[in-house]
């Protein structure tokens, strides 16, 4: 595979399974799912859904920066929610991290996430 590189940031949670934080192939970065872990402690952030969503976007931002990019480079974002009633909150939090034009996005309701997280997000960035 041409120009394949593993992306890692100490400012984002280390992988808790058999995956990399991100993989860059040419100018495309495939970001693994981030849950609201605090990188320094690997513990879930305390607080409500908004606090969890904020930490998820901070973690994605750190991985994008490790790939020499930013959240602005994300072209596709998938957000996984254990409770779809939090959809308006995730929109509000996301607006603090992204500007128009927004990336393409899916919001997916699921039954549970690792470590009891309420939200997870992954994406694809072009840098």
C-alpha positions in Angstrom: 0.0 0.0 0.0 1.6 3.3 -1.0 2.4 6.0 1.6 0.8 4.2 4.5 1.6 5.7 7.9 0.3 5.0 11.4 -0.7 8.2 13.2 -0.3 8.4 17.0 -0.7 11.3 19.5 0.0 11.3 23.2 -2.6 14.0 23.4 -5.3 11.4 22.6 -6.2 8.2 24.4 -4.0 5.3 23.5 -5.7 2.4 21.7 -7.5 0.1 24.1 -7.6 -2.7 21.5 -6.1 -4.0 18.3 -6.2 -0.8 16.3 -4.3 2.4 15.7 -5.5 5.9 16.5 -5.4 6.6 12.8 -3.9 5.4 9.5 -2.9 7.8 6.8 -2.7 6.7 3.2 -1.5 9.3 0.8 -3.6 12.4 1.8 -6.4 10.5 3.5 -6.5 9.9 7.2 -8.8 7.2 8.6 -9.6 8.1 12.2 -10.5 5.3 14.7 -13.4 5.8 17.0 -12.8 8.0 20.0 -14.7 7.7 23.3 -14.5 10.3 26.1 -11.3 9.1 27.7 -8.9 11.6 29.2 -5.6 10.8 27.5 -3.4 11.3 30.7 -5.5 9.0 32.9 -7.3 6.8 30.4 -10.4 7.3 32.6 -13.8 8.5 31.3 -14.4 12.2 31.7 -16.8 13.0 34.5 -20.0 14.9 33.8 -23.0 14.8 31.5 -23.4 14.0 27.8 -22.1 17.4 26.7 -18.8 16.8 28.7 -18.4 13.4 27.0 -19.1 14.8 23.5 -16.6 17.6 24.1 -13.9 15.2 25.1 -14.6 13.0 22.1 -14.0 16.0 19.8 -10.9 17.0 21.7 -9.5 13.5 21.2 -10.3 13.6 17.5 -8.7 17.0 17.2 -5.5 15.7 18.8 -5.3 12.8 16.3 -5.9 15.2 13.4 -3.2 17.5 14.6 -0.8 14.5 14.9 -1.5 13.9 11.2 -0.6 17.5 10.4 -4.2 18.6 10.0 -7.2 19.8 12.0 -10.9 19.0 12.4 -11.4 21.2 9.4 -9.9 18.4 7.3 -12.6 15.9 8.3 -14.8 15.1 5.3 -16.9 12.3 6.9 -17.9 11.9 10.5 -19.8 9.1 12.2 -21.2 9.7 15.6 -22.5 6.8 17.7 -25.0 7.6 20.4 -26.4 5.3 23.1 -29.4 7.6 23.4 -30.6 9.5 20.3 -32.4 12.0 22.4 -28.8 13.5 22.8 -28.8 14.4 19.1 -29.5 18.1 19.7 -26.7 18.2 22.3 -24.2 16.6 20.0 -25.1 19.2 17.3 -24.5 22.0 19.8 -21.1 20.6 21.0 -20.1 19.9 17.4 -20.8 23.5 16.4 -18.1 24.6 18.9 -15.5 22.5 17.0 -16.5 22.7 13.4 -17.3 25.6 11.0 -19.3 25.5 7.8 -19.1 23.8 5.5 -19.6 20.9 7.8 -18.4 17.4 7.0 -20.8 14.7 5.8 -22.1 13.0 8.9 -24.1 10.1 10.2 -25.6 9.9 13.7 -26.2 6.2 14.6 -28.1 5.0 17.6 -26.6 1.9 19.2 -27.1 -0.1 22.4 -23.8 0.4 24.1 -20.2 1.6 23.7 -16.9 0.6 25.3 -16.4 1.5 29.0 -20.0 2.7 29.2 -19.4 5.8 27.0 -22.5 7.6 25.8 -20.9 8.8 22.6 -18.2 7.8 20.2 -17.0 9.4 16.9 -14.8 8.3 14.0 -14.1 9.9 10.7 -12.1 10.4 7.5 -10.0 13.4 6.9 -8.2 14.6 3.8 -5.0 16.5 4.5 
